[in-house]
Amino acid sequence: MTSLKTLVAEMAIRGLPLTSMTLTRLQAVLILPNGLAVQCCCGWLLWPTGRVSSRGRPLHTLHSIEDAAGAARRLAQHGPGHKLSAAPAARSAGMPDIGPHSSRRPAGRVVPGLGPLEGPVMLTLWQAPEPLSVPEVSQGLGYYRPIASSTVMTVLNNLCSKNLARRLHVGRSWRYAPARSLDDYLAGRMRDLIVLAHDPETVMRNALHGRAG
């Protein structure tokens, strides 16, 4: 993968060596000296921030591998001298803590095939260890100004109609969970795109090796 090699080179420039790297047909896992595991799959990098949300759930960073220099800069924040540890809960339920790169809208939280709010909502559901209520989803999005519950509920209902999320009646409230895993969703997207190709084998080979055209 050309993009992966570029990322490793950018990391080396910043004095960030790798302890190990595992490659499979569809993904790669990079291990940093401090134990941080960076997953690379379908053009995206995913790694834990070492912090937790206001609900005590682990937070992750999602970054496009095409922006190798930017990813290396962010990973340098977790350099050899940086210890991963759970941080205290966010300062308030209205302003969830999404790590040192917080902004009004979390950077890099884009999911292919989903809208600008559908993607972050699905990522929030995928990262949660249990079904979430509408307010919990809103808090987990990581916006400085929380999205209105009515808006989040509309998005969740749309995701349910697309069979991406499912609604569960727990106690006296409704909660939402993914209807399929992130890997299954991405695999489905890849299949949808591959069937459009004149030469699927070439497309897959080029995608796996980071070649275009």
C-alpha positions, 0 to 999 in steps of 0.5 A: 500500500503506497499510502501506508508506506507514505504514512510510515515514512511521515512517522519516521520523519517525526521520530515515531518508529514502529514496534511492529506491523501486521498486514492482511488482505484487507487491513493493517495494524501498526503498533507504536512503541507505547503500545498504541494500535493503529488500524488501517482499513478501506483507506481509513486509520482508527486509533484510541485517543486514550481518553473516555467520554462522559459516559466512560466509553473509550474515544477513538480518532478516525483519519483518512490515510490519504492525509498521511502527513496529518495522520503522522502529526496527530499520531506524534501526540502519542509518541514514545513518551506519551502514556495512554491512560483513561482521562477523567470524565468530560467536564459536563454532559453538554460538552463531551470530551473528544480529546486534544483535537476537539473542535465544534465538529470532530475532524475525520468522522466521515463514513463512506456512503453516509450523510454528514450527520449519519456517519458520526451517529453510526460511529457513535453507535459502533463504538458504544459497548451497549445500546444508547438512548437519543441523549447519549448519542447526542452527547457521544457525537463530540460537538461543542454545541450538542445536536438537538435530540429531535434532529438526532432522533430523525437521523436514527430513524432514517438509519433504522429505515436503512437497516443500519441501526435498530431500535430496542425497547429497554425499560421505559425508553427506546435505545439504539444499536447498530444493525450490522458491524462497521466491517460488514458495512464497509464490506457491503460498500466495497461490493456495491462499488466493485460490481460497477467495475469493468475489471473487478480484480484489477480494481481490488488489486489496485485498492489493496496496493494504494494505486489509482488509475 
